[in-house]
Amino acid sequence: MTSQTITAAASGTWNLGDLRVNRIGFGAMRITQDGAAFDPDAAPGDRDRAIRVLRRAVELGVNHIDTAAFYFSRLRSANELINRALAPYPDDLVIATKVGPGRDPSGAWMPHATPGQLRGQVEQNLRELGRDHLDVVNLRIVGTDSIAERFGALAELREAGLIRHLGLSNVRPHHLAEAQAIAPVVCVQNAFGLGFAPEQQAEQRAFIRLCGEQGVAYVPFYALAGQHREAGLRPADTTADTAADTPGNGTDSDTPAGSRADAVSAVSQARGVSPAQLRLAWTLHLGDNVLAIPGTGKPDHLADNIAAGALRLSEDELRLLDPDGQDGRTGDRAGLPR
């Protein structure tokens, strides 16, 4: 796969409200540090390299960037880097941010914002990004309690013109229903990826279908890192050359996780792609309304991630990668190039 010649347009498109985006986007969590996200001991990332990555992403057709004010390391802020690299922003660039969580200047997590504090978090994103309004703001939550008061506070900011569209993060179906009764929701961000436990697979696949029926995008985070979460990908997942040399990627092949890792390695080798590219292709096959936001601070990994949008998997490959998911899809990619 000639990564350098493939753009994000190969992944197809979806609408976030009235904003059309390519289904391969970019997540900014990893550009502020070298090492695990939110690790206070992680070395700050190279500023110039991060700026080059962001600019190259846009050159390769990325028009959906996911960020947050709490994405920062000791010396780097994702929002500041995006502002520095891309302002004045292209007309078709959609920047989605999230509010709810917060970190103090030392990086320690603070309690989630109250409804009255959400405006301050929105304004912080506006200042750091250098914008007068935010394209998409996701309310990130923990737990199963009602979100009506918090989402209602964001809906008021939408009415005031500070926010164009609203989304949700780390939620369940009843949260989506509750929010839709207050204001339109354009996207749901939840943790999901190849290798998640069968019960999570079933739950999230059903949620993807529900979102698709309502015209809501489903944006999985940790689609590449999986259970490694903030630690990110292991080196063996990022290159096609190592896929054949790392059966199970260090996982016991007698376990379900080990068997799946072996399948990922086998299919990656056969297709001449990296395990990371294969995981992204599988993610996009979940449904037309699924958007991928892989993040990286390395230009070569960026090109590979974007090229994964052109990778189409056969029914046999999908079954091999994810036997529990049948054909690996919850929706139809009809109309997209194969």
C-alpha positions in Angstrom: 0.0 0.0 0.0 1.6 3.3 -1.1 0.6 5.4 1.9 2.0 8.6 0.7 -0.4 8.9 -2.3 -3.6 8.0 -0.4 -5.7 10.7 1.1 -8.5 10.7 3.8 -11.1 11.0 1.0 -10.6 7.2 0.3 -12.3 6.5 3.6 -15.6 8.0 2.5 -17.6 10.7 4.3 -20.2 11.3 7.0 -22.0 14.4 8.1 -21.7 15.9 11.6 -24.8 17.9 11.4 -24.3 20.2 8.4 -20.5 19.6 8.4 -19.2 16.9 6.0 -16.0 15.2 7.1 -13.9 12.4 5.8 -14.2 9.2 7.9 -10.5 9.1 8.7 -9.7 12.0 11.0 -7.0 12.8 13.5 -6.9 12.6 17.3 -4.6 15.1 19.0 -4.1 13.4 22.4 -0.7 12.0 21.4 1.0 15.1 20.0 1.8 16.8 23.2 4.2 14.2 24.7 6.5 11.2 23.9 5.1 8.3 25.8 1.8 7.6 27.5 -0.8 10.3 27.4 -1.4 12.1 30.8 1.8 10.6 32.2 3.4 13.4 34.3 6.8 12.0 33.7 6.4 11.8 29.9 8.8 14.0 27.9 7.1 16.8 26.0 6.8 16.1 22.3 8.8 18.0 19.7 6.9 21.2 18.9 8.1 21.5 15.3 7.4 17.8 14.6 3.9 18.1 16.0 3.2 21.1 13.8 4.5 19.3 10.8 2.2 16.3 11.5 -0.8 18.5 11.9 -0.1 20.4 8.6 0.6 17.2 6.8 -2.7 15.7 8.1 -4.6 18.5 6.5 -2.6 18.2 3.3 -3.6 14.5 3.2 -7.3 15.4 3.4 -8.0 15.2 7.1 -10.8 17.6 7.9 -11.9 16.3 11.3 -9.6 16.8 14.3 -10.4 15.7 17.8 -8.9 17.6 20.7 -9.5 18.9 24.3 -8.1 21.5 26.6 -7.0 18.7 29.0 -4.7 17.3 26.3 -1.4 18.8 27.5 2.0 17.8 28.8 4.4 19.9 30.8 5.3 22.2 27.9 2.8 21.4 25.1 -0.9 22.0 24.6 -2.8 20.2 21.9 -5.1 23.2 21.3 -2.1 25.6 21.1 -0.3 23.3 18.6 -3.4 23.1 16.4 -3.8 26.9 16.5 -0.1 27.4 15.7 -0.1 24.9 12.9 -3.4 25.5 11.2 -4.7 29.0 11.8 -6.2 30.6 9.8 -8.2 27.4 9.6 -9.3 25.9 6.3 -13.0 26.4 5.7 -13.8 22.7 5.6 -11.8 21.8 8.8 -14.0 20.6 11.7 -12.4 20.7 15.1 -14.2 18.7 17.8 -13.4 19.2 21.4 -14.7 17.8 24.7 -15.6 19.2 28.1 -16.4 17.7 31.5 -13.0 16.5 32.7 -10.3 19.0 33.7 -6.7 19.0 34.9 -5.0 21.6 37.1 -1.7 23.2 35.9 0.3 20.4 37.4 -1.6 17.9 35.3 -3.6 16.4 38.2 -7.2 15.5 37.4 -9.9 17.6 38.9 -13.6 16.7 39.6 -15.7 16.8 36.5 -17.2 20.2 35.7 -20.5 21.2 37.1 -23.1 22.7 34.7 -22.0 26.2 35.8 -18.4 25.4 35.1 -18.9 24.1 31.6 -19.0 27.6 30.1 -15.5 28.2 31.4 -14.2 25.0 29.8 -15.9 26.0 26.5 -14.3 29.5 26.7 -10.9 27.9 27.5 -11.1 25.9 24.2 -12.1 29.0 22.3 -9.2 31.0 23.7 -6.6 28.2 23.0 -7.9 27.4 19.5 -8.3 31.1 18.6 -11.9 30.7 17.5 -15.1 32.5 18.1 -17.2 29.3 18.1 -16.5 25.6 18.4 -17.6 23.3 15.6 -18.4 20.3 17.9 -18.3 20.0 21.7 -18.7 16.6 23.3 -19.8 16.3 26.8 -17.6 13.6 28.4 -19.0 11.9 31.4 -18.4 9.1 33.9 -21.1 6.9 35.3 -24.7 6.4 34.4 -26.4 9.3 36.1 -28.6 11.8 34.3 -26.8 14.3 32.0 -29.8 16.6 31.5 -28.5 19.5 33.5 -25.0 19.4 32.1 -26.1 18.8 28.5 -28.7 21.5 28.9 -26.0 24.0 29.9 -24.1 23.2 26.7 -27.4 23.5 24.7 -27.7 27.0 26.0 -24.2 27.8 24.8 -25.2 26.4 21.4 -28.1 28.8 21.4 -25.8 31.6 22.3 -23.6 30.9 19.2 -20.5 29.6 21.0 -21.1 26.0 19.9 -22.3 24.8 16.5 -23.0 21.1 17.2 -23.1 18.9 20.3 -21.9 15.4 21.0 -21.5 12.9 23.8 -18.5 10.9 25.1 -18.3 7.8 27.2 -22.1 7.3 27.4 -24.8 4.7 27.1 -27.9 4.6 25.0 -30.2 6.1 27.6 -27.8 9.2 27.7 -28.3 9.6 24.0 -32.0 9.5 24.3 -31.9 12.0 27.2 -29.7 14.4 25.3 -31.7 14.2 22.0 -34.7 15.4 23.9 -32.8 18.6 24.8 -30.8 19.4 21.6 -29.6 17.5 18.5 -26.6 15.2 19.0 -24.3 14.7 16.0 -21.8 12.2 17.5 -21.1 9.7 20.2 -17.5 9.0 21.3 -17.0 5.7 23.2 -14.1 3.4 23.8 -14.2 0.5 21.3 -11.8 -1.5 19.1 -10.8 -4.9 17.8 -10.1 -7.1 20.8 -12.6 -5.6 23.3 -14.4 -8.2 25.4 -17.4 -10.0 23.7 -19.9 -8.3 26.0 -18.5 -4.9 25.1 -18.5 -5.8 21.4 -22.2 -6.7 21.5 -23.1 -3.6 23.5 -21.2 -1.2 21.3 -22.3 -2.8 18.0 -25.9 -2.3 19.1 -25.1 1.3 20.0 -23.5 1.9 16.6 -26.7 0.7 14.9 -28.8 2.9 17.2 -26.6 5.9 16.3 -26.8 5.2 12.6 -30.6 5.0 12.7 -30.6 8.5 14.2 -28.0 9.9 11.8 -25.5 10.2 14.6 -21.8 9.5 14.1 -20.1 6.9 16.3 -16.5 7.9 17.0 -14.5 5.1 18.8 -11.5 6.1 20.9 -8.7 3.6 21.6 -9.6 2.0 18.3 -5.9 1.4 17.8 -4.6 1.2 21.3 -7.4 -1.1 22.5 -6.9 -2.2 26.1 -3.5 -0.3 26.2 -5.6 2.9 26.2 -3.5 6.0 27.0 -0.2 4.0 26.6 -0.9 3.7 22.9 0.3 1.2 20.4 3.2 -1.1 20.9 6.0 -0.7 18.2 5.1 -4.1 16.7 1.7 -2.8 15.7 2.9 0.0 13.6 4.9 -1.7 10.7 4.1 -4.4 8.3 7.6 -5.8 8.5 7.2 -6.8 12.2 3.7 -8.3 11.9 5.0 -11.8 10.9 7.7 -11.8 13.5 5.5 -11.2 16.5 2.9 -14.0 16.7 0.4 -13.0 19.3 2.3 -9.8 19.9 3.5 -11.3 23.1 0.1 -12.7 24.0 -0.5 -16.4 24.7 -2.0 -17.8 21.5 -4.2 -20.2 23.5 -6.2 -17.4 24.8 -8.9 -15.5 22.8 -6.8 -12.4 22.8 -3.8 -14.3 21.7 -5.7 -16.0 18.9 -7.0 -12.7 17.7 -3.6 -11.1 17.8 -2.3 -14.1 15.7 -5.1 -13.4 13.2 -4.2 -9.8 13.0 -0.6 -10.7 12.4 -1.5 -13.2 9.7 -3.9 -11.0 7.8 -1.5 -8.0 8.1 1.3 -10.1 6.6 -0.9 -11.4 3.8 -2.1 -7.9 2.9 1.2 -6.2 3.3 -0.1 -3.7 5.8 0.7 -3.0 9.5 -1.5 -4.3 12.3 -2.5 -0.7 13.1 -3.8 -0.2 9.5 -5.7 -3.4 9.7 -7.3 -2.4 13.0 -8.4 1.0 11.5 -9.8 -0.8 8.4 -11.8 -3.1 10.7 -13.1 -0.1 12.6 -14.4 1.6 9.5 -16.1 -1.6 8.4 -18.3 -1.4 11.5 -20.7 1.0 9.7 -20.9 4.0 7.5 -21.5 6.2 10.5 -18.3 5.2 12.2 -15.5 7.8 12.1 -11.9 6.9 13.1 -9.6 9.5 14.9 -6.2 7.8 15.1 -3.5 9.9 16.7 0.2 10.0 16.3 3.1 12.4 16.7 5.1 10.7 13.8 4.7 11.7 10.2 5.2 8.2 8.8 2.6 6.7 11.1 0.2 9.5 10.1 0.5 8.6 6.4 -0.1 4.9 7.2 -3.1 5.7 9.3 -4.7 7.7 6.6 -4.0 5.1 4.0 -5.9 2.6 6.0 -9.1 4.3 4.9 -8.5 2.8 1.4 -8.2 -0.8 2.8 -11.2 -3.0 2.2 -11.5 -6.3 4.0 -13.1 -9.5 2.7 -15.8 -11.4 4.5 -13.4 -14.1 5.3 -10.8 -11.7 6.7 -13.5 -10.0 8.8 -14.6 -13.4 10.2 -11.0 -14.4 10.9 -10.2 -11.2 12.7 -13.4 -11.2 14.8 -15.3 -14.5 15.0 -17.6 -13.1 17.7 -18.6 -10.3 15.4 -19.7 -12.5 12.6 -18.8 -10.5 9.5 -17.4 -7.6 11.5 -19.9 -5.1 10.3 -23.0 -3.5 11.9 -23.7 -1.2 8.9 -23.2 -1.2 5.2 -20.3 0.6 3.4 -22.3 0.5 0.1 -21.2 3.2 -2.3 -17.7 3.4 -1.0 -14.8 2.4 -3.3 -13.6 -1.1 -2.8 
